[in-house]
Amino acid sequence: MTITDSPVRLTAVDAPGQPTVTPELEALYRGLEAELLVPLWTEISGLMPLHPTTKAAAHLWRWDRLVALADRSGHLVPVGRGGERRAIALANPSLGGRPYATPTLWAAIQYLMPGEDAPEHRHTQNAFRFVVEGEGVWTVVERDPVPMRRGDFLPQPGMKWHAHHNAASKPMAWIDGLDIPFQYDVESQFFDFGRDAIGEQERTTPDRSRAERLWGHPGLAPVSAIGATTGTPLLCYRWEHTDRALDDQLALEREGYASTVEPGHALVRYVNPTSGSDVLPTIRAQFHRVARGAETRPRRETGSSVYQVFDGSGTVVVGDTLWSVTRGDLFVVPSWQPVSFASEAGRTDSDSGALDLFQFSDTPVFDKLGLYRSQEDS
């Protein structure tokens, strides 16, 4: 039995587990077609497989090529109303040309030229920015200027007004992650245009945002601001804190304490300081450090992930695909595909040789629906 595009077309086939092909069965199928009905017995293997199957492919994008193309676009494509952002999305080759990294996640390189402003807007899509190199851009969230620097992770819950401005003399690139595909498919998205130009107060360049001054103190929360939120109120998670947390995990492991998820593999998760939950309702963000000479066990999970190599070099295996990766490279791990990492030896004695990886995934969606599952392969 095969189903073609609408209208429904059913074909009786002589196959194990299927009813005997008779004129009466053919007549039944014509009756089902007329009412736009499809019997489960003809489709169960496709609709209810033994394990997750994915439309996405494992794929790798090289950072140097992305930056070169983004720089060309910086000299050709203006930023302003209409296009809104100079953002270039990763299009998974198995998703029909859509600008989707995975069936639920959108990822892009965004590029802002010196002195440029990206106009204010807001949307229901949850978003973040992650900086693999450079500085000089301030993102302005709810009129709060937030500096963006290498290694910083900047989450932004849905429906927050935001704009960007480059106060530096050089262009700057970073990656954006959003749940655009998920919200598009469940038909939940809204978008509002904001002011065409941000105010002079927001064009300032403070070293710390108001959000950091309130929420950026480990283990401490301002009582005046505690309350239910749909995402983290901390608008930037600074690299120095991430780096120190990863280093401390590996140092404690060397001292004989059980501090890492597996030998030589430190892992931290960015969390909402008000609840300890994921920073965004639909996106989980984590950071991996694979120590010099270490290799992780293959692991698979429901849902999909996008990774960016922050520093170091090494090898990544996704399913049957192996890549050598280096700083900035981005790759996709589809649902239920095993992934493992191995760092390369440092180039010099002073080089740690660690492989640093930023990861974001759709895990919170699966968690909330009771559909999350993971497995370590031997």
N, C-alpha and C positions, 0 to 999 in steps of 0.2 A: 504494500500500500504506500502510495506517495501522496503528499498534499502539495498542490501548486498554490500560487498566489490567489487571493480572493477573486472571484467566488470560490468556495470550497470545492475541491474535486477529489473524490475518493476512488481508489482503484483496488479491487480485491486481488490478493495475491495468494498463491499456493505456497505457504511457508509454515514451518513449525510454530505451533501456538496460535495460528490463525484459523478462522473457520473455513470449512470447505467451500470452495468457489462454486456457486450455483446461480441459476437465474434469479432465485429468490433473494440471495445475498446481494446480487447486483441491484435488484429493485430496492432493497433496503437502503443501500448506499445512496441511490438517487434520491430517495425520500429524505435522508439525512442532509444531503447537499442542499436540497430545496429549502430547508429550514436553517441552514448555516450551522450544522451540528457536526462534531467530530467525535467518534467513539474512542474511548481510552485504549481499548485493546489494540488499536492500530498504531498508537503513538507512545506507549508506555516507556519503551526503551529510550526514546528521545526526550520525553518530558521528565522522566524519573530515572536517570542513570545511576549506576552503582556508586559513583563518586563524582565530584564536581567536574564539569567540562567547561572550558573557557573559550570565549570568542577572541580573546586577546592573545598576542604572541609575545614571547620574550624578545626584547629588542634593546639595542644600545645606540645612544646618540653621543657623538664626540663633542666635548665642550669647545675645543678650539674652532671647530667648524661652525658651531652655533654662534659663538661670539663674532666670528668674521662676518656671518650673514646679518647678525643683529647690527653690527657697525655699518654695513652697507645700507641697511634700512634706516639707520639714524640720519644718514645724509640724503635720503630720498623721501621718507615718509614723515609728515608732521605729526605732532601730538596735539590733540584738541578734540573738541566736540565732534561726534560722528564716529571716529575710530577709537576715541577715549584713551587708549593705551597703545604704546609700541610694544606689544607682547606677541611672541611667536610661539604657537602651541606645538607640542609634540603630538604627532599623529601616528598612532599605532598602526602598523601596516596591515593588521588583520581586522580593523574596524571600519572598513569601507570608505576610507578617506575622511572620516570625521576627525575633528581636532581633539581627539581624546587619547590620553596616554593609556588608560584602561577603561573598561565599561563604566566605571564610577568616578574616575579621577581625571582632572585636567591639570596639565603641567606646562609651563612656558618659560622662556627666557624673556625678561623685560629689560628694555634698554632706554636710558634717559641721557640726553646730551647735556653738556654744560649749560646752566642757566634755565633749563626747561622746567616747565610745570606740567604735570599730568592732572587734568581737571577733577574736581570733586564729584563723587557719585556714591551710591550705596546699592546693595543687592542682598537678596536672601542667601546667596551662596556664601558658605564659610570659606575663608581664604587665609593664606599666610604668604610671607616672603622669607626666603633663606638666601644668605649672602655667602658665596664661595670665594669672592675676591673683591677688593675695592672698598671705598667709602666715599662719603660726600653727599649722599642723598638722604633726605629726611622724609619719612612717610608721615602724613598728618592725619591722625585718626580722631574723629570727634573733636577737631581743632586742637589736638595735642601733638606737637611736633616730636617725632621719635627718630633719633639717629640710627642709621643702618650701617653696620661695619662687618668686616669679614668674620664669618662664623656665627653671626647673630641669627636667631630664629624669631620671626615677628608674626605671631598669629593675629587674626582679625575675625571675630565672630560676625555672622551675618547681620545686615542692616545697620552697620556702623558707617557713618560718613567718612570718606577717606580720599586723600589726594597725595601727590608726591611732588617734591621739588629738589632739583639738583643744585646745590650751592657750591659745587666744586668746579674746577677748571678742566676736568676730564669727564668723559662719559663713564657711566656705571651700569653694570649688568647684574641681575640677580634672577633667581627662579621664583615663580609664582606657583602655588598649588591651590586648587579649588575643587569643590564637589559639583562642578557644573554638569557633568554627564548624569550623575545621580538625580539632581534636582530637575534636570530637563526630562528625564524618563518618567519621574513620578509626578511631573506637571505641577511643581510647587513654587516656581521661581517668580520673583518680582525684582524690578530694577527702577531706581529713581535717579534723575540727574540732579546734581547739586549746583553750587555756585560755579560760574565760569572761571573765577579767579579767587584764590585763597587770600585772606586778609594779611596785612603786614605782620600782625602778631604771630600768625602761623608760619610766616617765612623766616622766623628766627631759627637759630641753630643751637638749642640748648644741648649740653652734654648728656643730660638725663631728662626723660619725659616726666610729665606729672604722674603717669601711671607707674613708672618705675619708682618714683619717690614715695608712692603709697604702698605698692605691692612688691617691690624688689628687695625685700629683706627676708632672708631665709627663716622659715619657721614663725614669722610674725605677720599678722594681718591687722589692718586698721579697723577697729571695732565700729567706727562711724560708717564704714563702707561695706561691711559684711552683709551679704544678702544673696538671694537666688539669682544666678546668672546663667545664660545659655552658652557661655564660653568664658574663657579666662579673661580677667580684667587686666592682667599683666601683658602689655603690648610688645615687650621685647625680652627674650631670654638670651643673656649675653654670653659670648663665646668663652670668656675667662672662667665663668662658672661651670659651663659644660666640660671644658678641657680639664679643669681641676677635679671634677667628679669622676671622670673617666680615668685619669691618672691615679687617683686615690684607690679606685677599685683594683687596678692592676698591681699597685704597690702593696695593698693588703693581701692580695693573692700570693705575691712573692714572699710575704711574711708568714704564710701558712694559714690565712683566714679564708673562709668560703665567702668570697665577695663578688664573684663574677658568675655569669650565666653558664659558662663552661670554660675550661682552661684557656687562658689567653684572650678571652672575649669579654670585654666590658660593654655594658649596655645601659643607657639611661633613657628615661621617658620624660618628655615635657608634660607637666601636669598643671591643672588649674589650682592655684594656691587656696581657693576658697573651699575646695572639695576633694582634692587629690585625684580627680577624674581626668579624662583626656581634655586637652586644651580646647578642642572644638567638638561640637556634637557629632560630627560626621567624619572627622579626620583625626587619626592618631599620628603623632610625630615622635621619632626616637633617634638616638645617635649611637652608632656602634664604633668601637675601637678594637681592631684585631691586632694583637701585639706582634712584634717582629717574629717571623718564623711560625706563627700560629695558623691553624686552619680550623674552621668551624664545621660542625656536623651538618649534613643536609637537613633542612627543616621545611615543612610545608604548612600552609594555613589557608583556610577559606578567606576569600577576599583578595584584593590585589594591592600591590605596593609599587611605589616609585622610589628609587635610590639615587643619590648623587654622591660621587666620591669627593669628599672634602679635602683630603690630603693623603699622601702616600701613593703607593701603587701595589698591584697584586692581581689575583685572578678571581673571577666570579664564575660560578657554574649555576645555570638555571635550567633545570631539566637536562636535556642533552646538549645544551649550548654552553660553550666556554668562551670567556672574553678575558683579555688582559686589559686592565683599566688603570687610569691615572686621574689626577686632579680635574674635577669638574664634570667628568663623564657621567651621563645619566642612563639608567636602565630600568626596565619594567620587569616585575615578577608577577605573572598572572596567578589567578586563584588555583590553589592546590598544586602548584609546580614547586618542586624542591629547589632550594637555593642554599649555596654554601660559599664561603669566602676564604681566601688565603692571602696573607700579606707576603710581600717580597722582602728579602733582606735589605737592610739599609745600605745606601750607596757609600756612606762613610761611617766611621766608628761613632761619630756624633749624631748620626741620623738614627732616629728611633726605629725606623722601618715599619712603624705601625700603619695599618690601613684604616682610615677614618671614613665612615659612611653615614650620611644623613638619610633617614627613611621616613616616608609618610605613606599612610595606608587608610583604607576605609573600614578598619576593624571596629570602631565604635558602632557603626550601623549594624554589623553582624552581632556584636555583643548585645545590643539592645533588643534584637529580635530573637535571641537565643540560638543563633545560627553559626556562631564562631566555633571553629574546631582547628586544632593544630596537631602536628605529628612530627617526631624526629625519625629520620630514616637511618638505618644502620650503615 
